[in-house]
Amino acid sequence: MSEDADPDEGDPEPAENISGGDPSASSFAAFDAAEAGTRAEEVVNRLGDLYWQKTYGGRDAFECLVRTILSQNTSDVASQPAHDALMETYGEDSEATDLAGALADADHDELADTIRSAGLYNRKADVLISVADRVLADYGSAAEFDAFVREEDPEEVRPVLLDFGGVGPKTADCVLLFAGGRGGVFPVDTHVHRIYRRLGIAPADADHEGVRAVLEREVPAEKCGFGHTASIQFGREYCSARKPACLDGLDECPMSDICDRVGVDVESRAVVDPAEATLDAD
């Protein structure tokens, strides 16, 4: 999921969202909050009450991979038109029978121009063509790649995705979550990385993989999906990088009573990355 898309006002997480695909595989579902076993679970429970509790899955794995690559280092406002243009030219809206085959055969400059709105379009065109070549070489088609992502053990799928050039941990985990519908996968973007270190749930100096390890250990598998998407929304609305809501009063943030505010000094209104706060303390 990209970091900057605004939710629909009347329905903040509609059935047709970043996961796309079969609505029955990506639908609202209530989870019993009960008594949280960890502080991380308590945060996710509150986010579920504040925003949404949703299961994910159902998107074609290769298209999900393409879409997530397009969203790297940009917003949905920029990447969505690029995705739509790509699908019209090379995907289901074109005469192509297989998206991977169409992208593998694509002219680099034409593809780059098609996805220009996503930014870094030359590099992303390189990555998309390379990934499409790899999928065809290893699986024969986008459909067979989709079956691999959905059916094989995530512990086998994730290293394969990470071995694709231009695919990092967040991209791999988004494919596992939004296409594979895998429980227990908690993708870590910049919002998630910031929030859970600021809360004091993950170590202040943890990298993205370190935060992911903590969350996937301490949040029940069935809550990781909406935990990821709701955390992103919480990061936009309350726990932003430069001006978290607590600066305007602790009662402005629904997590203030369970937050360590690492890197946030409410009195001086100074805000730094949690890792920098730890260095200063030393």
N, C-alpha and C positions, 0 to 999 in steps of 0.2 A: 504494500500500500504506500502510495507516495505521501509526502509529509504535509502538503499545503492545501489539499482539497477541502473546501468547505462543505459541511453536511447540508442536506436539504432541511429547511426550517421545520416543515411539518412532520417529516419522517427522517430523523438524523442518520439512520443507517438502513436505507431501503433495501428490498430484496435484490434489486439490480445495482450492484456496487462493484468495487474493484475485483471481487471474486467472480462475478458474472456467472455464466453457465447455468446449470439446472437449478431453478429456484428451490426445488425440494432438497437439494444438497447444500443450499446456502440460505438458511431460513432462521427466523426467530425461534428461540427455544429457552425456556426458563430453567435455571439451575438453582438448586437449593443452596442458599448462602450458608445456612447453619452457623456453626461456630468455626471461624477460620483457624486452621492449624498453624499458620505462619502469618507474619505481618504482610508478606507479599500477597498471600491469598486474601487478607482483609482489604488491602488496597484494591485488588481486582474485584472483590465483592462489591465494594462501594462504587467502583466504576461501572459495574454492571447495573446497579440501581440508578446511577446518574445518567447513563447513556443507553446501553443496549446489552443484551445477552444473546449471542448469535452463534450458530454453527456455520462453518464454512466448507467450501469444496465445490466441485462441479465444473470448474473452468477447464478448457482444454489446456493440457500442460505446456505445450509448445507456445501457444498464444499467450499464456500467462507469463512464460519466460520472456517472450518478446516484449510484452507490455511492461514488465518490471525493468527490463534493460532500458527501455525508452524513458522510464520514470526516474532513472538514476540521476542524482544531482539536479533535479528540477521539480516542478510542481505539476499537479494534474491539469492545471489551466494550460500549461505548455505541452505536456505529454499526451493529453487526450486527443487533440487535433492530429498529432503525429500518428498516433495509433489508428485513428479513423482513416487517415489518408493511406497508411500502410495497408490496412485491411481492404480498402477499396481497390488498391492497385495490385496487391499480391495475395490477398486472403479470400475469405468466403464471399466478399462482395465483387470479386473479380472472376475471371474464367479459370483461375488456377484450381487444381484439384487437391493440392497439398501445399500448405503454407511453407513448410520447410524446404520443399523442392523449389518453390517459387523464389524464396529468398536466397537459396544457394546459387541459383542461376541469375540473380539480379545483377544489373550493372551498378557498380559501386556509386558512381556519381548520381545516377538517377534515384537510387535508394536514399542517398544522403539528402538530396533535394526534397524527397517525399517526406522525410522525417525532420526537416529543418527546424520546425517549431519546438522540438524537444531539446534543442541545444546540444552541443558537442556532437553534431550530426555526422561528421566524418568518422570519428572514433566509434560511435554507436553503429554506423553502417558496417564498419570493419567487424565489430563484435557479432552483429546479427548474421552476416554472411558466414563467418567462422563457425558460429554455433549451429547454423542450419547445415553446413557441411558435415559437422561432427554428428549431428542427429541422423542424417541420412546414412553416413558411413557406419554408424554403430547400431541403428535401429531400423533403417530402411524407409521410414516415413514418420510424419508427425504423430499419426495414430498409434504406431507401435511405441513411440517414446511416451505418449500419454499413458498407455497401458503399463509401462515400466514404472512411471511415477506413482500411479494409483495403486499398483498391486504389490510392488516389491517393498521389502523392509526399509523404512526411512533411513536406518543406519547404513544401508547399502546405497540408497538413492542420493543422499546428501553429498558424500564424497565425489560421486560422479558429476553432480551439478557443479561442485566447486572446482572440478578439474577443467571445466569449460573456461576458456579465456574470457575475461570480462565479467565473470559471475562470482560475486562475493557472497559472504554468509547471509546477508539480508535477502538478496535476490533468491538464493537457494531455498531459504526458509519460507519465503513468500510463495514459491512454487509448491512446496510441500503442503503449506496451509491452504492456499486458495485453489489449487488444482487437485492436490491429493486429498484434501480434507483431513489431514492427519492431526489427531489430538496430540497434545504435548509439545507442539511446535510453537515457540514464542519468538517471532522475528524481532530483531533489535535494530531500530532505526535511530536517528539522532535524538528524537524525543524520548524514546524508551531508554536509551543509554543515559541521557541526562536525568530523567525523572527518578529512576530507581537508585542512582548513586546519590542524588540530592536527598532522597528520602532516608538514605542510610541503609537500605536493604542490600545493595551490592557495594563492594569496596569502592572507595572514592577513586582509586586509580585503576579500576577494572576496565579493560577494553570491551568492545562489543561482545566478543565471545565469552568473556568473563561474566558479563551481565546476563547473557543468555543462559549460561550454565546455572546461575543462581535461580533465575525465574523458572526454568524448566524443572528444577529440583523442588522448588517451594510452592509452585502453583499447580493445582490439580490439572491433569491433562485436558479435561473437558472445558476448562476455563481459559486456556492459553490463547485460543483464537480471538475471543472477544476481549480478552485482556490486552492483546496487542493493539487491536483497532481502537478500543476505548482509551487506552493509554495515549495514543497519538492525539485523539481529540482533547484529552485532558491537558496534554502539553500545549496545544494551541490555545485553549481557553483559560487555563489557570497557571500552568507551570512552564511558562515560556522561558527562553534562554536568558533574556536580558531583564525582563520585568515580571517575575512571578507574582501571583495575586497576593501572597502573604505580605508584600511590601506595603499594601494598602490596609493591612490589618489581618490578624490571624483568622478572624472569623470569615474572611473572604475566600478561604480555601477549604474545601471539604476534607482535606487530608492533614490539616495543620496539627491535629492532636496526635498523629502517628508519624510525623515527619521530623527528621533530625535537622533539616534545612542546612545540609552540608554545602558550604560555599555561599550561603545567603545570610547576610547580617541585616536583620529587619531594622535595627536602630539606625545604622549608618546608611542603609539602603544600598550597600555594596553587594554586588553579585559577581562571583567568579565561578569558573568550572570547579566541581568538587575536588578534582585532583590538585588544583592549585591551592585550594583551601588547606588540604592536607600538608602540602609542602610548606606553606606559611606557618602552620602549627608546629612543624619540626624545627 
